[in-house]
């Protein structure tokens, strides 16, 4: 089980797309809605924050 209180940085680079709070936070940082963020993640083929952010930037650019 993922203990949210124990964070050692290993999974900070990825978004748990099944965790609504994590998706909402990442979406807010990216300036999109949660549903849009999930679509961008699916389209980018990754759960990496950087990959998704780069994909969003390309789509908005």
C-alpha positions, 0 to 999 in steps of 0.5 A: 500500500502506498503510504502518502505520509512517507515520501522519499522523492521516488514517485514525485516525478510521476502522477498517480492518475487513479488518485483524484487529489494528485490529478487535481494538484497536477492539473492546477499546476498545469493550468488545466482541468482534471479531466483535461489533464487525464486526457493529456496524460493518456495522449502523451502515453506517460504518467511523468509530470515532465512528459505531460507538462511538455505535451500540454505546452506543445498542445497549447503552443 
